[in-house]
Amino acid sequence: MPTTRRRTTGPAGHAYRALGDPRARPNLRWLRELSGADPGAIASVLSELDGFAAVEAEIRRRHREGGRAHYAQFRAPFEAYALVRLLRPDHVVETGVSSGVSSAHFLLALRQNGGGTLHSVDRPLPQRGAKFRPNESPVALPPGRETGWAVPEELRRGWDLRIGASEEVLPELVRELPSIGIFLHDSRHTPRHLTFELETVHPRLAVPAVVLADNTVWTGQAFPRFARALGWPVRRRGRSDLVGLLRSL
Ligand SMILES: C[S@@+](CC[C@H](N)C(=O)[O-])C[C@H]1O[C@@H](n2cnc3c(N)ncnc32)[C@H](O)[C@@H]1O
């Protein structure tokens, strides 16, 4: 009997529907700019994600249980996955974990690569009361939860998660690493703090390396200034304020 395949809404369509955040639809142009990979290679790694729809559904379930329905703080989880698959970094560093959407996708891709480590730094912000209030930051930890609370158990093995302010934790972490293939800033969004993080990781950036920064609407010229100093163009994800650069040969 002929089988009918469910139509997806584009690359990783099943995965992004399972995660339940329409903003997460992958931006192919941004991925091309940041990876330097050809469209076939990008389509190939994104198509893997449809096999992980159960992982996405588990992240969504955990968000719902924690009172954060439709919450995915980081809007480019599938690009995070694809960049790790395409660049195959030994070390990925991120600041700002919250429930762990970006972390889960980095971890998934590293597992698929068969090697490499995610190092994450987070100083959690506890939710003020038992119930989430509309005037509160959605990144706050619901009662009884810990940093990375939406990351499925099966992905946590080997995760180097360090709790503390990145001002204190990041310099020591960077000193321990031989190289950083991907860096994501998603912690304290001020110009001064972003500059501090970029200057801290800079000496260890691999070639190639991708550097990402979210919420740059709040960080002024910090990222463009860093990109200019390195000599690589700033790549913006569509019209959002999530930006990145590819440092290549
Ligand atoms: C925007 S959320 C991170 C979202 C996350 N990347 C995701 O994919 O869901 C920002 C996180 O950074 C934490 N944070 C804020 N300031 C920080 C600092 N100075 N050092 C480390 N973490 C910080 C917040 O408490 C919060 O957990």
The ligand as an SDF file (V2000), in Angstrom:
LIG
                    3D

 27 29  0  0  0  0  0  0  0  0999 V2000
   18.4310   34.9430   27.6430 C   0  0  0  0  0  0  0  0  0  0  0  0
   18.6970   33.7630   28.8980 S   0  0  0  0  0  0  0  0  0  0  0  0
   19.5740   32.4860   28.0800 C   0  0  0  0  0  0  0  0  0  0  0  0
   18.7200   31.7300   27.1000 C   0  0  0  0  0  0  0  0  0  0  0  0
   19.3250   30.4390   26.6160 C   0  0  0  0  0  0  0  0  0  0  0  0
   20.4980   30.6460   25.7850 N   0  0  0  0  0  0  0  0  0  0  0  0
   18.3040   29.5840   25.8870 C   0  0  0  0  0  0  0  0  0  0  0  0
   18.6220   29.0610   24.8310 O   0  0  0  0  0  0  0  0  0  0  0  0
   17.1940   29.4090   26.4010 O   0  0  0  0  0  0  0  0  0  0  0  0
   19.9480   34.5600   29.8450 C   0  0  0  0  0  0  0  0  0  0  0  0
   20.5320   33.7410   30.9970 C   0  0  0  0  0  0  0  0  0  0  0  0
   21.7630   34.3590   31.4010 O   0  0  0  0  0  0  0  0  0  0  0  0
   21.7970   34.4570   32.8190 C   0  0  0  0  0  0  0  0  0  0  0  0
   22.7130   35.5520   33.1740 N   0  0  0  0  0  0  0  0  0  0  0  0
   22.4410   36.8790   33.3120 C   0  0  0  0  0  0  0  0  0  0  0  0
   23.5680   37.5530   33.6330 N   0  0  0  0  0  0  0  0  0  0  0  0
   24.5660   36.6470   33.6750 C   0  0  0  0  0  0  0  0  0  0  0  0
   25.9680   36.7360   33.9380 C   0  0  0  0  0  0  0  0  0  0  0  0
   26.5350   37.8930   34.2250 N   0  0  0  0  0  0  0  0  0  0  0  0
   26.6960   35.5970   33.8780 N   0  0  0  0  0  0  0  0  0  0  0  0
   26.1160   34.4080   33.5850 C   0  0  0  0  0  0  0  0  0  0  0  0
   24.8000   34.2670   33.3430 N   0  0  0  0  0  0  0  0  0  0  0  0
   24.0320   35.3730   33.3760 C   0  0  0  0  0  0  0  0  0  0  0  0
   20.3350   34.6790   33.1860 C   0  0  0  0  0  0  0  0  0  0  0  0
   20.0660   34.4290   34.5400 O   0  0  0  0  0  0  0  0  0  0  0  0
   19.6590   33.6810   32.2320 C   0  0  0  0  0  0  0  0  0  0  0  0
   19.6430   32.3910   32.7810 O   0  0  0  0  0  0  0  0  0  0  0  0
  1  2  1  0
  2  3  1  0
  2 10  1  0
  3  4  1  0
  4  5  1  0
  5  6  1  0
  5  7  1  0
  7  8  2  0
  7  9  1  0
 10 11  1  0
 11 12  1  0
 11 26  1  0
 12 13  1  0
 13 14  1  0
 13 24  1  0
 14 15  1  0
 14 23  1  0
 15 16  2  0
 16 17  1  0
 17 18  1  0
 17 23  2  0
 18 19  1  0
 18 20  2  0
 20 21  1  0
 21 22  2  0
 22 23  1  0
 24 25  1  0
 24 26  1  0
 26 27  1  0
M  CHG  2   2   1   9  -1
M  END
$$$$
